[in-house]
Amino acid sequence: MIVPGRSLLAQVLFLLGLFSIHGTGLQASETDFVVPTSRLNLRVCPSVDGCRVIETLEPGRVLEVTGAQGEWLEVLTVEGQASGWVHGAYTSPSDPPSQQLGSEEAVVNGEPFSGTWLNIAALLVALLLMAHMGSNMSQGLSFAKLGILIAFSGLLGVVLILNQFGPLLQHWVPPSLRLQKLDFLWEPDLLAATEVGYTGFLLILAALVFSTWLSAPSKSGCKSSFLQGLALGFLAVPATAVAGALGWLALRILLFLFVVLGVILVPVVWILEHIVGPVLQWLATPLIWLWENGLRDVVIWLLTPVRWLVETILAPISKFLAKYVFIPLGKFALRVSVALLLLLPVCLPGTALISSFRTALRDPFDSVGLFSHGVGVGFALFDCVLLSVLAEAGVLTSTPPLSLTLLVGLALVGMARLLILRLSGLEGGEDPPLKVKIFLYLRRSWIEAVLNGVLGPTVMILRIVALDSDSSD
């Protein structure tokens, strides 16, 4: 077994390393450890060709051997963050890492704050903060009810997003998240037998939208309210993306203005350095002479007890608190903030879907109710158009995901209920202004509570992190 480009000594050491792992009768599952002898690529499969690089390992990083195939070793990092295959020629046997040393280094380097259990704890804390803040800012929603709503809407949002965009997301997210373990949410072609493509879904949804508009009462602006909600739901995601792009552009312009301001202040800085500075130094000459010829010694003698107190007691206590209290709490608070920001795009689709079905099944179909139903149908229409564009571009598969049937079912249920209500003599009621409809929609759909629950504690935790960072500095 010859490895090109390696010296004879390296070949012998590699064979001895393989013998130490496999030739002694030990199985790879008996927890052997190796370390890279140089920068080494961790790959998803045991080959150079066609096997994606997960990450590049630094020399000396301890790896647990879990299997072998030829010259390749299947390894797991001792932190448990990544697993894959490395070439055995570039590794050497290693002793198991000491648990005591590992735990001490973990506290110093903050590695426990990247573990699975701590991620779960941060997620639970984020959910509790969202429920507490949202219940305080919203009327009619208790802490328990809002907590259950946020958890369920987050789970539903994850299922909905992965079912539609899982093939795309698995190439974007870090391999440490192991998103491929959830591929059962998007792998099955459950709609392949129906031969209904994205175009078919769009036509069905467009027909349901048109039928709902025809079935809406003509009085009190019900038809126009449904169209307003439809436009708002369809344009909400693009408008949010445009707002984010404009915010990024405004930030770039602000940075440019700071640079321009720095150029404008160049003459002022020159005047301070070459005129004002020397004048102030000349005026302070008597004070400098007094300080150097007696005053400094007096001040040092007076501050000797304070200096002893700081160096002997306060400094060790401050270092201990910063190392074991403020820095870990700051990192955990930052992790909770990240969990909150990640929960926002996950919870909102689930909350919108739950609220849309509640509106279609239970809420009165007056002008406000039809506006809310239009928002839900608009979300569904935009989602179907987006999936169709991605499928035509070759990013997603040509088979529509199962979740599209839920969106079409939403429009179908709303139209059927509207027809039944029309046959029973539905009246439109009053038609409030558009801003009142939007406000009532946010109240009815709980989206305002979810937004308050996410943004409120996120700002609060970021302030705490900033304070901890200032105190640790």
Secondary structure, DSSP 8 states (H G I E B T S, - for coil): ---TT--HHHHHHHHHHHIIIIITS--GGGTEEEEESS-EEEESSS-STT--EEEEE-TT--EEEEEEETTEEEEEETTSS-EEEEEGGGEEEE----HHHHHHHHHHHTGGGGSHHHHHHHHHHHHHHHHHHHHHHSTT--HHHHHHHHHHHHHHHHHHHHHHHHHHHTTTS-GGG-GGGGGGGTS--TTGGGT--HHHHHHHHHHHHHHHHHHS-SGGGHHHHHHHHHHHHHHHHHHHHHHHHHHHHHHHHHHHHHHHHHHHTHHHHHHIIIIIHHHHHHHTHHHHHHIIIIIHHHHHHHTHHHHHHIIIIIHHHHHHHIIIIIHHHHHHHHHHHHHHHHHHHHHHHHHHHHHHHHHHHTS--SHHHHHHHHHHHHHHHHHHHHHHHHHHTTSS-SS--THHHHHHHHHHHHHHHHHHHHHTT--------HHHHHHHHHHHHSHHHHHHHHHHHHHHHHHHHHHHHHHH-
